[in-house]
C-alpha cells in the first residue's frame, strides 16, 4: 500500500476502550489520542463522521465552491487580457509594404484612480463585515438569544460596502462617458479593449452587488446563524476577488497600453 | 426537493442527451444520404442545398459534442453515480445543480431553435471561425441563426461551469470517511479532471463569444482584419486584428473540451476492466497521474488544430511536441488496461465487452494521432476525411462505447433491473462492427484526398471528378455502414424498453463490484448510517473467487477489542 502522510480518519479512530500499547522503546503513549483535539468525551466534532462535524463544514464547502467559481472568472479575464496583448502587437502591411500598427494607447480617464481608491475602501469595509460575523463573543451572545449583535454590525459594514460599490460603478459610467467624449480614441482597438475590460469587470461587480443585496436581505430574514455567516463570507470573498482583479486590470489599462 | 436530488438531476441530464443523440444521429444520416445521392430529396423538404448541408455539419457537431459527449458522461453519470462512489449522499450545491440541468435543457432548445429562425441554422461549423461567423453577409444562417447558436453555447458554457464547480466541491469536500484521494475510484479521478478542465476552458470560450458578439453587433474588430471584405461588401468595423486570435481562444477551450468528453470514459474503462478481470487496476497510482497529466497536457496542445490556419511554423513545432507528448500518458493508460486483463479470465459480460471496445477504439483512433500531430503531414490531411475518421473513432465512438458501458454496468444499480445479456452482446457486436465499418474507410478516402465539409463529392464537373470517382464506392459503403450503425442501436432500445417492463429484481451487487456505489445503503437519500470507505477499490483474492468491497469493515483491525 502506498504511504500516506496523514493517516486517514478511519485508521486513526479506535473503537472505545481500545488503548493501544505500542511500546516502541520510547515509553508508553498517553491513553488518549491527542490528535482529536480534546474536549469532553463524545463532544468532539472531529470524532463525528464526515458531514456532521458542525457548521464549519458547510462554510468551508461554500468557500471551496466560491474559490472554483473565482477560478473560472479569472480564466475569463485571462482570455480577454491575452487578446489585449495579441491585438496590441498586431499589425499589417499596407499596399506600399509599410508595416501598420493601429494601436493608439488610450489615455484613460483619471477618475479611475478615484474609483480604485473607492473600491479598496469598500473591500476594507466588506472585510470588517465578514470578521464581525465570526466574533466569538457576539456569536455566542446571539446563540444564547441576546439580540443579534453580529448581524447588526455586519449590516452596517455591508451597507457601506454596497454604497461604495455603487459609487464605483457610477464612477465607471462617468469614465465611459468621458472617454466617449474624446473623439481621439474612437474606433481604436485600444479603446475597444478599454470598454470590453471595464464593462466585463463592471458586469462581474454587478453580480457582487446582487450578492451584497442578497446578503443584506439574508442578514435580516435568515434565522440560522450559519446561513448568515455563509452569505456574508461568500459575498465578501467574491468582493475581495473582484477588487484584486480590478487592481490588476487597472494596472494593465494605466501602465500596460 | 425531489427534483433537486442528484439522481433526478442526473436522469434529467441523461434525458437531454438522449434527445440530443437521436437528433444528432438523424442529422448525420441526412449528411450521409446527401453525400451519396446528391439528388435525393428529403421528404417534406426537398433537395438538400449546399448551405443546408453545412448547417447539418454545424448542428451535428454542436449537438453531439456538447449535448451528448459532454453532458452524458460528465453531468449525467457524474450526478447519478459520483456522490455514491465517494460515499456521499448528495452533491455539494443541490440547487445550483438543478439550475445547471434546466439551463442545459434550455440551451438545447435554443440551439435547435436555430433551425427555425429566418435563413436557418449557422453554416460555419461548431468552431465558428471568423470572419465568416462575424457577419450576416457571410451566408444564410450567419445572421439570426448564428446569434441563436452563440446564445445557446453561452448558456451551455454557464451551465457546464456551474456543474464543474459543483462536481469539484463535491469531490474535495464530501468524500466519506476513509475515502482518501488514493482510494478514489479512477472514474472519480476522470470526473474530477474533466470538471477542472470545464471550469478552466468554458470561461475562455465565453470570453471569446463575448468578443465575437461585439464584432457582430458593435462593429469592433477583435477578430477581424482591417478593411475586410465579405462577399464583395466591406465590413463596417474599425480595428485591425486577426481571425487567428479566435482560433487560439476557441481551441484553448476546444481541445480540453474533447478531453472532458473522454476522461470519464477512460476512468470507467479502467474500473470495469478490473472488475470483470477480477484484478487490481495495473499501476493504480500511475493511472491517477496519467489522468491528471492528460488533462494538463490537454491545455497545452490547442495549436495542433491550427497548423494550416497560418500559425507561425515555429509555434507549430512546439505544439507538435506537446501533442506527441500526450501519447505517453495515453499509452500508459492503454498498457495498464492491457496489463489488467492480460492472462486473467475475464467474464465477458456486456459492460466488459464495451470497455474492451473502448480500448480497441481508443487504440485505433489514437494511432492516427501522432500522424496528425506532425504539421507536415497535417498540411495534407487536415481538410480531408482522415481527420473525420480520427476524431470519430477516438472521441465519438470511444465516448459512445464508454456511455454504453456505463449504461449496462449501472443500470441494475439505478433501476434494480438488469438489461438482458444476450441482447446486450448482440448490441455490442453489431455496434463495434458498424463503428469500424463506418469510420475505418474514411481514413482511405481521406488519404486519397477527399475533402471534408464539402456539400457534394460526386456528380460535379471539373478536374476533381476523376479523383473523387475513385472514392465513390467507399463513400457508398460508409453511408450503408452508418445506416447499419444507427439500426444496430435498435436491440439496445428494445432491451431498455423490455427491461423497464420487468418487475424489479433484488440482486444488490450483480457484478460483484467493489466500489462504494454498490454498498447496500449507498443510494438511500437519507440514512442514519454514514458510509465509510475502509480500503481502495478492486481488492480481490488471488484466485479471483472472493473480493472485499470498499464499504466492508476491516476484519483485521477490529480484534483489538478484547
Interface residues (C-beta under 8 A of the other chain):
Chain A: X1 X2 X4 X8 X9 X10 X11 X14 X15 X17 X18 X20 X49 X50 X51 X52 X57 X60 X61 X64 X65 X68 X69 X71 X72 X73 X75 X76 X77 X78 X79 X80 X82 X83 X86 X87 X90 X91 X92 X100 X102 X187 X188 X189 X192 X196 X200
Chain B: X88 X92 X93 X161 X164 X165 X166 X168 X169 X172 X173 X174 X175 X176 X177 X178 X180 X182 X199 X200 X201 X202 X203 X204 X206 X207 X208 X210 X211 X214 X220 X221 X222 X225 X226 X238 X239 X240 X241 X242 X245 X248 X249 X252 X285 X530 X532 X533 X534 X536 X557 X558 X560 X561
